Amino acid sequence: MTPNWDAIRAGFPPVQHLTFFNTATFGQLSVASEQAIARHLKRRREFACADFLDWYTDFDGLRAKLACLIHAAPEDIAFMPNASWALAHLLNGLDWRAGDEVVTAEGEFCNQLYVAEHLTRRGVRRIRCEYEDVLAALTPRTRLVLLSTVNYTTGYRARVTEIAAELRRRGVLFYLDATQSLGALQLDCSAVQPDLLAVDCYKWMLAPNGAAFMAVAPALRERLAPLAVGWRSHSGWRNVDQLWEGMPEFSATAEKYEAGMLASLPLCALEASVDLMLGTGPEVIEQRVLALAGLVRERLRALGGEPLPYGDSAIAAVRFPGHDASALAVALKKRGIIVSARHGQLRVSTHLYNNDEDVARLAAALRELL
């Protein structure tokens, strides 16, 4: 059954008065997410946080829903404040040795580039190459490959399943950042099997800042130490009447990486978004956003734009020869049309709350500006 896209759109107030094509920078919050936050605050008023252990039972429910969304196990999921904290577990939790190699792609998101550069201080060799050359760049010294599912600038969608299979064969760790796709595009972790997946949920997952998660493969959990240790590090942390005071005995699940209190309000909002996505159907959402992105490319090509040839992405990156992309983005914003500019390209990102009329308004405004 086809979803009622108008009803879904009505649940996102900002898109009622703005033409919003910038989810690749920030996703919009729904009324349902705002209501979830309000319910949690009301609960705190009513119970004075005396039921705080029940919050974690609720978060375990969210953990299970996220696992369903990415085809993983709930035990793999750990909540994080952002994707950088997830990646920091590999930066600081592995026994790096001089001569080790880390491979990432040219034009990758800064998180991946900065970590690769930072490791050179420990004698680790940083290798950058084109996405198509990642496998060719591997050597017997390669320990880690850092990639995004979708390039934040171009919309290029990496062949992560193929890359992951070869990395497993060679015993190379694979870090995959799905911040720039999950929520719009499907992801099957059971097929890809990254060692560590990170998702910051403020973009396509339509959550507030502070809601992020990582999925850590069981084999990596056995040897990857937590970045932080806190009162929830001990496997029996729920026994708050008599907390353990010795060496913490870590859980075998990814929960051991959470250490302390969780960001309750962002996670409540995130759960409302996940419910929407699971209820609508990830495959249906993907079809919707790809169709809209395809329409964007078609309409902007007719105006003389040069879209990059990545039709399997919700990001449409378009060059307009002779025009400054940043200036175009500013001019569009003055007209109530929100896009972004990245490295000389106009970046238009579509999500489930967009529609054909949004595309028509964008095209009409650009026709005037060009």
Secondary structure, DSSP 8 states (H G I E B T S, - for coil): ----HHHHHHT-THHHHSEE-BTTT-----HHHHHHHHHHHHHHHHHTTTTHHHHHHHHHHHHHHHHHHHT--GGGEEEESSHHHHHHHHHHHS---TT-EEEEETT--HHHHHHHHHGGGGT-EEEEE-GGGTGGG--TTEEEEEEESB-TTT--B--HHHHHHHHHHHT-EEEEE-TTTBTTB---HHHH--SEEEEETTSTT---TT-EEEEE-HHHHTT---S---TTSSTTTT-GGG---SS----SSGGGGT-S---HHHHHHHHHHHHHHHHH-HHHHHHHHHHHHHHHHHHHHTTT-EE-S-TTSSEEEEE-TTS-HHHHHHHHHHTTEE-EEETTEEEEE--TT--HHHHHHHHHHHHHH-
